[in-house]
């Protein structure tokens, strides 16, 4: 039996146990159990401290334990920031690098349009006491301000490769979205001018293929 099948069997067994209480009490009890069982991953970082990651899915936890190994060049880049810098994390996902920069005293604006990822991003900010230091916005940054669809390749929380406004993957190949979420996109220039936010000292852009659109939208301010 694989680990996945074992976990599924355990979940079904727990759900079956609660059926004796009736539908309403079963749902209530299971909601409490589900909330209590969400794991929290603690990643200890030398000379920096501990970061906590909320884990409602495998991908969300994976983002935490691979913080220093998945993209060591990104970690090294953040380590070289000037003190008290401003970082814009465009395509923040669950906030892995936003948290890493925030815990070192940098001000971070984290942009993540996927609703599930945005929820976990804010849970991570809350867990680490970084509210005000790291601020999340559930918007996409692109080359124009518009309403459009965020096209999902995977709806799993913590997953990537979602595309705003296009049905193409990171290689420019067409794909059929597994889900379309309504989302709002801003150009960087409009966002800065309309809301008078701080111009970034550093920008991380990881939007899986539409990076050029985000940059085009910031011609005036970057």
Secondary structure as UniProt FT lines:
FT   HELIX           3..18
FT   HELIX           19..21
FT   HELIX           23..37
FT   STRAND          39..45
FT   TURN            46..48
FT   STRAND          49..55
FT   HELIX           58..65
FT   TURN            66..69
FT   HELIX           72..79
FT   TURN            83..84
FT   STRAND          86..90
FT   TURN            93..95
FT   HELIX           96..102
FT   TURN            103..105
FT   STRAND          107..111
FT   HELIX           115..127
FT   TURN            128..129
FT   TURN            132..133
FT   STRAND          134..137
FT   STRAND          140..142
FT   STRAND          146..152
FT   TURN            157..158
FT   STRAND          163..164
FT   TURN            170..171
FT   STRAND          179..187
FT   HELIX           188..195
FT   STRAND          202..205
FT   TURN            208..209
FT   HELIX           211..216
FT   TURN            217..221
//
